[in-house]
Amino acid sequence: MISELEFSARCESAMTDLYKALVAASDAHEFEVDQNAGTITIEFDEPRAKFVVSPNSPVRQIWVSALTRSFKFDWEEARGAFVLPADGRSLREMMSEAISTQMGEDVRL
């Protein structure tokens, strides 16, 4: 497990990159993005839904609540990214897929 300091730096970078990608995508697609106290919230009007992306420092993971599921991302040094242990998808890949599923259209981050 990476140290708390390492996690904090990597998490902040990953969350900032994701937020910027989400803001850019929200200009082309109909969803709202907000970042507050380190947590990113994505809200959809049709169909109504809310996704939440937040760091969980004690376990050194980024947690995502989306599509009525919970996803837990671990830092993978070899890829230099937070990934889902079960299938290896990166945070950004999974978020692109989840938003695409929610919107019913292709959304790339």
C-alpha positions as YAML, in Angstrom:
chain: A
units: angstrom
residues:
- id: 1
  name: MET
  ca: [0.00, 0.00, 0.00]
- id: 2
  name: ILE
  ca: [1.30, 3.45, -0.89]
- id: 3
  name: SER
  ca: [1.92, 5.96, 1.88]
- id: 4
  name: GLU
  ca: [-0.73, 8.51, 2.82]
- id: 5
  name: LEU
  ca: [1.42, 11.33, 1.44]
- id: 6
  name: GLU
  ca: [1.92, 9.49, -1.86]
- id: 7
  name: PHE
  ca: [-1.79, 8.68, -2.08]
- id: 8
  name: SER
  ca: [-2.71, 12.29, -1.42]
- id: 9
  name: ALA
  ca: [-0.48, 13.59, -4.23]
- id: 10
  name: ARG
  ca: [-1.53, 10.93, -6.76]
- id: 11
  name: CYS
  ca: [-5.19, 11.25, -5.84]
- id: 12
  name: GLU
  ca: [-5.18, 15.03, -6.14]
- id: 13
  name: SER
  ca: [-3.57, 14.79, -9.58]
- id: 14
  name: ALA
  ca: [-6.02, 12.10, -10.76]
- id: 15
  name: MET
  ca: [-9.04, 14.00, -9.44]
- id: 16
  name: THR
  ca: [-7.89, 17.27, -11.04]
- id: 17
  name: ASP
  ca: [-7.32, 15.57, -14.40]
- id: 18
  name: LEU
  ca: [-10.71, 13.84, -14.20]
- id: 19
  name: TYR
  ca: [-12.47, 17.08, -13.26]
- id: 20
  name: LYS
  ca: [-10.94, 18.95, -16.22]
- id: 21
  name: ALA
  ca: [-11.96, 16.14, -18.60]
- id: 22
  name: LEU
  ca: [-15.49, 16.10, -17.17]
- id: 23
  name: VAL
  ca: [-15.87, 19.88, -17.51]
- id: 24
  name: ALA
  ca: [-14.75, 19.69, -21.14]
- id: 25
  name: ALA
  ca: [-17.17, 16.83, -21.85]
- id: 26
  name: SER
  ca: [-20.05, 18.58, -20.08]
- id: 27
  name: ASP
  ca: [-19.77, 21.41, -22.62]
- id: 28
  name: ALA
  ca: [-20.65, 18.96, -25.40]
- id: 29
  name: HIS
  ca: [-23.08, 16.76, -23.44]
- id: 30
  name: GLU
  ca: [-25.89, 17.54, -21.05]
- id: 31
  name: PHE
  ca: [-24.61, 16.97, -17.55]
- id: 32
  name: GLU
  ca: [-23.36, 19.18, -14.72]
- id: 33
  name: VAL
  ca: [-20.03, 18.78, -12.91]
- id: 34
  name: ASP
  ca: [-19.07, 20.22, -9.54]
- id: 35
  name: GLN
  ca: [-16.00, 19.81, -7.34]
- id: 36
  name: ASN
  ca: [-16.19, 20.55, -3.64]
- id: 37
  name: ALA
  ca: [-13.80, 19.59, -0.84]
- id: 38
  name: GLY
  ca: [-12.04, 17.02, -3.03]
- id: 39
  name: THR
  ca: [-15.23, 15.30, -4.18]
- id: 40
  name: ILE
  ca: [-16.53, 15.44, -7.75]
- id: 41
  name: THR
  ca: [-20.28, 15.30, -8.38]
- id: 42
  name: ILE
  ca: [-21.80, 14.67, -11.81]
- id: 43
  name: GLU
  ca: [-25.53, 15.29, -12.20]
- id: 44
  name: PHE
  ca: [-27.78, 14.25, -15.07]
- id: 45
  name: ASP
  ca: [-31.27, 15.54, -15.83]
- id: 46
  name: GLU
  ca: [-32.59, 12.87, -18.21]
- id: 47
  name: PRO
  ca: [-32.64, 10.25, -16.90]
- id: 48
  name: ARG
  ca: [-32.12, 11.81, -13.48]
- id: 49
  name: ALA
  ca: [-29.01, 10.53, -11.73]
- id: 50
  name: LYS
  ca: [-26.01, 11.59, -9.70]
- id: 51
  name: PHE
  ca: [-22.49, 10.12, -9.74]
- id: 52
  name: VAL
  ca: [-20.00, 10.83, -6.95]
- id: 53
  name: VAL
  ca: [-16.21, 10.43, -7.12]
- id: 54
  name: SER
  ca: [-14.36, 10.77, -3.82]
- id: 55
  name: PRO
  ca: [-11.04, 9.87, -2.25]
- id: 56
  name: ASN
  ca: [-10.98, 7.43, 0.65]
- id: 57
  name: SER
  ca: [-7.63, 8.13, 2.29]
- id: 58
  name: PRO
  ca: [-7.69, 5.49, 5.05]
- id: 59
  name: VAL
  ca: [-7.78, 2.67, 2.47]
- id: 60
  name: ARG
  ca: [-5.84, 4.62, -0.23]
- id: 61
  name: GLN
  ca: [-8.59, 4.29, -2.83]
- id: 62
  name: ILE
  ca: [-10.80, 6.47, -4.99]
- id: 63
  name: TRP
  ca: [-14.44, 5.48, -4.67]
- id: 64
  name: VAL
  ca: [-17.08, 6.05, -7.31]
- id: 65
  name: SER
  ca: [-20.81, 5.74, -6.87]
- id: 66
  name: ALA
  ca: [-22.39, 5.42, -10.32]
- id: 67
  name: LEU
  ca: [-25.09, 3.42, -12.08]
- id: 68
  name: THR
  ca: [-26.40, 2.18, -8.70]
- id: 69
  name: ARG
  ca: [-23.00, 0.56, -7.96]
- id: 70
  name: SER
  ca: [-19.88, 1.30, -6.02]
- id: 71
  name: PHE
  ca: [-16.45, 1.11, -7.68]
- id: 72
  name: LYS
  ca: [-13.18, 1.12, -5.72]
- id: 73
  name: PHE
  ca: [-9.98, 2.13, -7.50]
- id: 74
  name: ASP
  ca: [-6.47, 1.24, -6.31]
- id: 75
  name: TRP
  ca: [-3.25, 2.92, -7.38]
- id: 76
  name: GLU
  ca: [-1.33, 0.78, -9.87]
- id: 77
  name: GLU
  ca: [2.27, 1.91, -10.11]
- id: 78
  name: ALA
  ca: [2.97, 0.06, -13.39]
- id: 79
  name: ARG
  ca: [0.23, 2.02, -15.18]
- id: 80
  name: GLY
  ca: [0.60, 5.20, -13.16]
- id: 81
  name: ALA
  ca: [-3.16, 5.32, -12.65]
- id: 82
  name: PHE
  ca: [-6.00, 4.39, -10.34]
- id: 83
  name: VAL
  ca: [-7.56, 1.17, -11.66]
- id: 84
  name: LEU
  ca: [-10.32, -1.29, -10.82]
- id: 85
  name: PRO
  ca: [-8.60, -4.44, -9.53]
- id: 86
  name: ALA
  ca: [-11.30, -6.71, -11.00]
- id: 87
  name: ASP
  ca: [-10.87, -5.71, -14.64]
- id: 88
  name: GLY
  ca: [-8.01, -3.21, -14.89]
- id: 89
  name: ARG
  ca: [-10.09, -0.30, -16.19]
- id: 90
  name: SER
  ca: [-8.67, 3.08, -15.24]
- id: 91
  name: LEU
  ca: [-10.74, 5.68, -13.42]
- id: 92
  name: ARG
  ca: [-11.06, 7.73, -16.59]
- id: 93
  name: GLU
  ca: [-12.00, 4.70, -18.75]
- id: 94
  name: MET
  ca: [-14.66, 3.57, -16.30]
- id: 95
  name: MET
  ca: [-16.09, 7.08, -15.96]
- id: 96
  name: SER
  ca: [-16.31, 7.43, -19.77]
- id: 97
  name: GLU
  ca: [-18.20, 4.14, -19.93]
- id: 98
  name: ALA
  ca: [-20.52, 4.98, -17.02]
- id: 99
  name: ILE
  ca: [-21.40, 8.42, -18.39]
- id: 100
  name: SER
  ca: [-21.91, 6.96, -21.88]
- id: 101
  name: THR
  ca: [-24.27, 4.35, -20.42]
- id: 102
  name: GLN
  ca: [-26.16, 6.99, -18.44]
- id: 103
  name: MET
  ca: [-26.44, 9.37, -21.39]
- id: 104
  name: GLY
  ca: [-27.14, 6.72, -24.04]
- id: 105
  name: GLU
  ca: [-24.43, 8.23, -26.25]
- id: 106
  name: ASP
  ca: [-20.67, 7.99, -26.63]
- id: 107
  name: VAL
  ca: [-18.87, 10.26, -24.14]
- id: 108
  name: ARG
  ca: [-15.07, 10.28, -24.15]
- id: 109
  name: LEU
  ca: [-13.02, 11.81, -21.37]
...
